[in-house]
Amino acid sequence: MSHIDFTQPMTFQSALQNFVLSLACVMVALRDEAAFRDEVDYATLNAANLYCSLLEDSHREAMALVDGMEKRVF
C-alpha cells in the first residue's frame, strides 16, 4: 500500500486502496463488538448506526457518480 502524500493530488485508486484497508479494520472491530461484548455499549451502538448511515449515503452518491461517468463513456 502506498503512503499518503499530501503534497500531490490523490488518485481515486490510491484513495480506494486506503479506504478498503480502513473498511476491513472497521468491520473486524464491529464483528468483535457484536460477537463478544455481553453488555450493550450505547456509544458503540450509536457509532455503528452512524457507520451504516455513512455507507448508505455514500453508496447512493457513488452510484450516481458512476452513472454519470458511464453516460459520458457510452
Backbone torsions as a table, in degrees:
resi	resn	phi	psi	omega
1	MET	NA	137.4	-179.0
2	SER	-79.9	153.1	176.6
3	HIS	-78.4	153.9	177.5
4	ILE	-82.8	123.1	178.5
5	ASP	-110.7	104.0	-175.6
6	PHE	-75.4	-1.1	177.1
7	THR	-90.7	-7.8	-178.8
8	GLN	-123.8	149.8	174.4
9	PRO	-62.5	141.1	-179.6
10	MET	-91.3	133.4	175.8
11	THR	-77.8	158.2	177.4
12	PHE	-60.7	-41.0	-178.9
13	GLN	-62.2	-41.1	179.0
14	SER	-67.5	-43.0	178.2
15	ALA	-63.0	-40.6	179.3
16	LEU	-64.1	-40.1	178.5
17	GLN	-59.4	-44.0	177.9
18	ASN	-67.8	-39.0	179.3
19	PHE	-64.0	-42.6	-178.8
20	VAL	-60.6	-41.2	177.5
21	LEU	-63.6	-45.0	178.4
22	SER	-63.5	-42.5	179.1
23	LEU	-61.2	-42.5	178.5
24	ALA	-61.8	-42.2	179.0
25	CYS	-64.1	-43.6	179.7
26	VAL	-63.3	-42.0	-179.0
27	MET	-66.4	-38.8	176.7
28	VAL	-61.9	-45.5	-179.9
29	ALA	-63.9	-41.1	179.0
30	LEU	-66.3	-41.6	176.4
31	ARG	-61.3	-42.3	177.8
32	ASP	-61.6	-43.4	178.1
33	GLU	-59.8	-46.7	-177.5
34	ALA	-67.6	-34.2	-174.2
35	ALA	-87.5	-32.6	-167.9
36	PHE	-118.6	-12.5	179.9
37	ARG	-85.9	123.9	-178.2
38	ASP	-80.4	-45.8	-178.3
39	GLU	-93.7	153.8	-179.9
40	VAL	-75.1	127.7	174.1
41	ASP	-107.3	105.6	-173.8
42	TYR	-65.8	-30.4	177.1
43	ALA	-65.2	-41.8	178.2
44	THR	-68.3	-40.7	178.3
45	LEU	-62.5	-43.6	176.7
46	ASN	-63.3	-41.2	178.7
47	ALA	-64.3	-39.4	179.0
48	ALA	-65.6	-39.3	176.8
49	ASN	-66.4	-39.5	175.8
50	LEU	-62.1	-43.8	178.0
51	TYR	-56.8	-46.9	179.8
52	CYS	-62.7	-40.8	178.4
53	SER	-64.5	-42.3	178.1
54	LEU	-61.7	-42.9	178.8
55	LEU	-63.6	-42.7	-179.7
56	GLU	-63.6	-47.8	179.9
57	ASP	-64.2	-42.2	179.9
58	SER	-64.8	-38.0	179.9
59	HIS	-62.8	-46.2	179.1
60	ARG	-59.4	-47.4	-177.9
61	GLU	-67.1	-41.9	180.0
62	ALA	-62.4	-41.4	179.9
63	MET	-65.0	-38.0	177.1
64	ALA	-64.5	-40.8	178.2
65	LEU	-66.3	-41.7	177.7
66	VAL	-62.7	-42.7	177.8
67	ASP	-58.6	-42.9	178.1
68	GLY	-63.2	-40.3	178.2
69	MET	-65.5	-41.3	-179.5
70	GLU	-65.1	-36.7	179.2
71	LYS	-64.1	-33.5	178.0
72	ARG	-71.9	-29.8	-176.8
73	VAL	-81.5	-41.1	-173.6
74	PHE	-97.7	NA	NA
